[in-house]
């Protein structure tokens, strides 16, 4: 079974859930705000996908940060920001048998299919 982490009101997460259902892929959705995630999970996501991939710099949450918060972002600072503000995590995050997949585009869809 695949675990999918995201936000219930995120359009991309909703598209991913519909796609998983259409493909008949067993999954469990976890809202990163309501259900949370562990430090170990975030560490695994960063180790597997890289903090640069996981940190969503395109969203409004990032744009609302002060310049001081955005300046000099490294892995430790990115982890702190993502723990403090989960909406900074690029969504969705898929935990599969073979690893972690971040985002939902054609390449990610193929990686998810290959992992089940």
Backbone as JSON, one array per atom type, in Angstrom:
{
  "sequence": "XXXXXXXXXXXXXXXXXXXXXXXXXXXXXXXXXXXXXXXXXXXXXXXXXXXXXXXXXXXXXXXXXXXXXXXXXXXXXXXXXXXXXXXXXXXXXXXXXXXXXXXXXXXXXXXXXXXX",
  "N": [[0.84, -1.18, 0.0], [0.47, 2.24, -0.76], [1.45, 5.2, 0.85], [0.21, 8.44, 0.91], [1.06, 11.73, 1.3], [-0.18, 14.92, 1.93], [-2.19, 17.86, 1.4], [-5.59, 18.2, 2.18], [-7.07, 20.07, 0.76], [-5.59, 20.62, -1.47], [-5.23, 20.93, -4.9], [-3.55, 19.41, -6.6], [-3.01, 17.2, -5.0], [-5.57, 16.12, -4.79], [-6.0, 15.41, -7.47], [-4.03, 13.46, -7.71], [-4.99, 11.52, -5.91], [-7.39, 10.78, -7.2], [-6.3, 9.69, -9.52], [-4.82, 7.52, -8.47], [-6.95, 5.96, -7.52], [-8.31, 5.45, -9.94], [-6.38, 3.91, -11.2], [-6.41, 1.73, -9.63], [-4.72, 1.44, -7.46], [-3.77, 0.63, -4.26], [-4.01, 2.77, -1.49], [-3.27, 5.16, 1.12], [-4.3, 8.15, 2.45], [-2.8, 10.91, 4.04], [-3.18, 13.84, 5.78], [-0.96, 16.44, 5.97], [-1.15, 18.62, 7.63], [-3.35, 18.15, 9.4], [-2.99, 15.43, 10.26], [-0.28, 15.3, 10.59], [3.3, 14.57, 10.57], [6.2, 12.61, 11.18], [9.43, 13.48, 12.62], [11.31, 11.66, 11.79], [10.17, 10.74, 9.41], [10.27, 13.09, 7.83], [13.05, 13.41, 7.75], [13.7, 11.08, 6.3], [12.37, 11.62, 3.86], [13.82, 13.88, 3.02], [16.4, 12.76, 2.86], [16.0, 10.91, 0.82], [14.71, 12.22, -1.4], [15.87, 14.73, -1.43], [16.4, 17.94, -0.02], [16.1, 20.22, -1.56], [14.32, 19.49, -3.55], [12.09, 18.82, -2.05], [11.35, 21.16, -0.69], [8.98, 23.56, -1.19], [9.17, 26.19, -3.15], [7.53, 27.66, -4.69], [5.01, 28.24, -3.81], [2.44, 30.12, -2.02], [2.95, 30.18, 0.69], [5.75, 30.13, 0.91], [6.33, 32.56, -0.38], [5.27, 34.33, 1.45], [7.04, 34.29, 3.53], [9.57, 36.02, 5.41], [12.37, 37.9, 4.08], [14.63, 37.36, 5.57], [14.06, 34.82, 6.57], [14.06, 33.35, 4.23], [16.62, 33.69, 3.18], [19.8, 32.19, 2.74], [19.08, 29.46, 2.89], [19.62, 26.22, 3.88], [20.02, 22.64, 4.25], [19.39, 22.08, 6.99], [17.99, 24.4, 7.79], [15.9, 24.35, 5.96], [14.57, 21.98, 6.74], [13.73, 22.77, 9.3], [11.97, 24.88, 8.61], [10.05, 23.44, 7.1], [9.04, 21.69, 9.02], [7.93, 23.53, 10.77], [6.1, 24.89, 9.15], [4.13, 23.1, 7.43], [2.96, 23.43, 4.88], [4.98, 24.22, 3.26], [6.09, 22.0, 2.2], [6.59, 20.3, -0.77], [3.96, 18.96, -2.64], [2.08, 16.14, -3.86], [3.55, 13.86, -1.42], [4.71, 10.7, -1.88], [4.98, 7.64, -0.27], [6.4, 4.72, -1.07], [6.95, 1.16, -1.63], [9.44, 1.07, -2.78], [10.63, 3.48, -2.21], [10.62, 7.09, -1.98], [8.5, 9.39, -3.59], [8.14, 12.57, -4.93], [5.81, 15.02, -5.76], [3.6, 15.33, -8.64], [3.62, 14.54, -11.62], [4.11, 13.42, -15.02], [6.52, 11.82, -14.95], [6.69, 11.17, -12.24], [4.32, 9.76, -11.95], [4.84, 7.47, -13.46], [6.95, 6.4, -11.95], [5.59, 5.76, -9.62], [3.76, 3.84, -10.55], [5.59, 1.86, -11.28], [6.46, 1.06, -8.83], [4.57, -0.48, -7.58]],
  "CA": [[0.0, 0.0, 0.0], [1.18, 3.51, -0.85], [1.0, 6.3, 1.7], [0.31, 9.72, 0.22], [1.01, 12.84, 2.24], [-0.5, 16.17, 1.26], [-3.23, 18.67, 2.03], [-6.89, 17.79, 1.63], [-7.6, 21.08, -0.16], [-4.61, 20.81, -2.55], [-5.73, 20.41, -6.17], [-2.65, 18.37, -7.1], [-3.23, 16.01, -4.16], [-6.86, 15.54, -5.19], [-5.78, 14.76, -8.77], [-3.25, 12.25, -7.45], [-5.89, 10.54, -5.29], [-8.28, 10.28, -8.25], [-5.49, 8.86, -10.41], [-4.56, 6.26, -7.76], [-8.2, 5.19, -7.52], [-8.55, 4.99, -11.31], [-5.38, 2.88, -11.51], [-6.61, 0.6, -8.72], [-3.56, 1.33, -6.57], [-4.15, 0.78, -2.85], [-3.32, 3.91, -0.91], [-3.78, 5.77, 2.34], [-4.0, 9.58, 2.43], [-2.56, 11.55, 5.34], [-3.08, 15.29, 5.68], [0.23, 16.83, 6.73], [-1.52, 19.58, 8.68], [-4.25, 17.52, 10.38], [-2.42, 14.19, 10.79], [1.13, 15.52, 10.88], [4.32, 13.63, 10.1], [7.26, 12.54, 12.2], [10.76, 13.98, 12.25], [11.97, 10.57, 11.05], [9.64, 10.74, 8.05], [10.84, 14.23, 7.12], [14.45, 13.07, 7.51], [13.71, 10.1, 5.21], [12.01, 12.31, 2.62], [14.95, 14.73, 2.64], [17.51, 11.88, 2.47], [15.66, 10.21, -0.41], [14.38, 13.13, -2.5], [16.66, 15.95, -1.36], [15.63, 19.06, 0.54], [15.8, 21.18, -2.63], [13.11, 19.0, -4.22], [10.98, 18.78, -1.1], [10.96, 22.51, -0.27], [8.15, 24.2, -2.21], [9.47, 27.62, -3.23], [6.6, 28.27, -5.65], [3.72, 28.48, -3.18], [2.21, 31.37, -1.29], [3.58, 30.1, 2.02], [7.14, 30.56, 0.73], [6.35, 33.99, -0.71], [4.92, 35.1, 2.65], [8.16, 34.3, 4.48], [10.43, 37.21, 5.34], [13.64, 37.67, 3.37], [15.56, 36.75, 6.53], [13.75, 33.39, 6.64], [14.39, 32.73, 2.94], [18.04, 33.81, 2.89], [20.73, 31.19, 3.24], [18.43, 28.19, 3.22], [20.37, 24.99, 3.7], [19.2, 21.49, 4.64], [18.89, 22.21, 8.37], [16.99, 25.47, 7.83], [14.75, 23.86, 5.19], [13.85, 21.04, 7.61], [13.07, 23.57, 10.34], [10.84, 25.58, 7.99], [9.01, 22.48, 6.71], [8.4, 21.21, 10.25], [7.16, 24.64, 11.32], [5.03, 25.23, 8.22], [4.03, 21.95, 6.52], [2.58, 23.81, 3.52], [6.21, 24.42, 2.5], [6.48, 20.72, 1.61], [6.02, 20.07, -2.1], [2.96, 17.91, -2.54], [2.05, 15.17, -2.76], [4.71, 13.0, -1.14], [4.3, 9.3, -1.9], [5.89, 6.64, 0.3], [6.15, 3.44, -1.73], [7.87, 0.09, -1.22], [10.78, 1.31, -3.32], [11.19, 4.78, -1.84], [9.8, 8.29, -1.87], [8.27, 10.14, -4.83], [7.61, 13.89, -4.59], [5.18, 15.7, -6.89], [2.67, 14.52, -9.42], [3.69, 14.79, -13.06], [4.24, 12.17, -15.76], [7.64, 11.01, -14.46], [6.33, 10.66, -10.92], [3.27, 8.76, -12.14], [5.5, 6.24, -13.91], [7.7, 5.86, -10.81], [4.62, 5.17, -8.69], [3.28, 2.6, -11.18], [6.66, 0.87, -11.25], [6.74, 0.64, -7.46], [3.51, -1.35, -7.03]],
  "C": [[0.89, 1.25, 0.0], [0.59, 4.48, 0.16], [1.22, 7.59, 0.93], [0.1, 10.82, 1.24], [0.76, 14.12, 1.45], [-1.48, 16.97, 2.08], [-4.55, 18.34, 1.37], [-7.46, 18.8, 0.65], [-6.64, 21.4, -1.31], [-5.13, 20.16, -3.83], [-4.86, 19.27, -6.7], [-2.82, 17.08, -6.3], [-4.54, 15.33, -4.53], [-6.73, 14.83, -6.53], [-5.03, 13.44, -8.58], [-4.12, 11.16, -6.84], [-6.84, 9.95, -6.32], [-7.53, 9.34, -9.18], [-5.2, 7.51, -9.76], [-5.79, 5.37, -7.76], [-8.49, 4.63, -8.9], [-7.61, 3.87, -11.71], [-5.54, 1.64, -10.63], [-5.45, 0.38, -7.77], [-4.01, 1.61, -5.14], [-3.32, 1.89, -2.22], [-4.01, 4.38, 0.36], [-3.35, 7.23, 2.31], [-3.83, 10.1, 3.85], [-2.36, 13.04, 5.11], [-1.93, 15.76, 6.56], [-0.05, 17.89, 7.78], [-2.32, 18.88, 9.78], [-3.62, 16.31, 11.05], [-0.96, 14.34, 11.19], [2.04, 14.48, 10.24], [5.44, 13.67, 11.12], [8.55, 13.17, 11.69], [11.5, 12.93, 11.43], [11.47, 10.51, 9.61], [10.24, 11.89, 7.25], [12.31, 13.97, 6.8], [14.58, 12.08, 6.35], [13.39, 10.76, 3.88], [13.17, 13.16, 2.11], [16.12, 13.86, 2.15], [17.25, 11.24, 1.11], [15.49, 11.17, -1.59], [15.26, 14.37, -2.55], [15.82, 17.12, -0.87], [15.25, 20.07, -0.52], [14.53, 20.79, -3.38], [11.91, 19.11, -3.31], [10.47, 20.16, -0.7], [10.23, 23.21, -1.42], [8.38, 25.71, -2.18], [8.52, 28.35, -4.17], [5.28, 28.69, -5.01], [3.64, 29.8, -2.42], [2.85, 31.34, 0.09], [5.03, 30.55, 1.95], [7.2, 32.06, 0.48], [6.02, 34.86, 0.5], [6.04, 35.13, 3.69], [8.95, 35.6, 4.33], [11.7, 36.86, 4.57], [14.66, 37.01, 4.29], [15.32, 35.24, 6.63], [14.16, 32.67, 5.36], [15.89, 32.71, 2.65], [18.84, 32.67, 3.51], [20.1, 29.88, 3.63], [19.38, 27.04, 2.88], [19.49, 23.85, 4.2], [18.59, 21.66, 6.03], [17.79, 23.27, 8.45], [15.73, 25.05, 7.08], [13.92, 22.9, 6.03], [13.09, 21.79, 8.69], [11.83, 24.25, 9.77], [9.71, 24.62, 7.64], [8.31, 21.89, 7.93], [7.46, 22.27, 10.82], [5.94, 24.99, 10.47], [4.91, 24.13, 7.16], [3.62, 22.3, 5.09], [3.8, 24.11, 2.66], [6.72, 23.12, 1.88], [5.79, 20.58, 0.26], [5.11, 18.85, -2.02], [2.58, 17.37, -3.91], [3.39, 14.46, -2.59], [4.17, 11.58, -1.05], [5.38, 8.46, -1.23], [5.49, 5.31, -0.3], [7.13, 2.4, -1.2], [9.3, 0.41, -1.63], [11.34, 2.68, -2.98], [10.15, 5.88, -1.75], [9.72, 8.98, -3.22], [7.6, 11.45, -4.43], [7.06, 14.54, -5.85], [4.29, 14.75, -7.67], [2.63, 14.99, -10.86], [3.95, 13.43, -13.72], [5.35, 11.26, -15.21], [7.32, 10.39, -13.1], [5.26, 9.58, -11.02], [3.87, 7.43, -12.56], [6.28, 5.59, -12.76], [6.76, 5.18, -9.82], [4.1, 3.85, -9.26], [4.32, 1.49, -11.08], [6.89, 0.31, -9.85], [5.68, -0.28, -6.87], [3.5, -2.7, -7.69]]
}
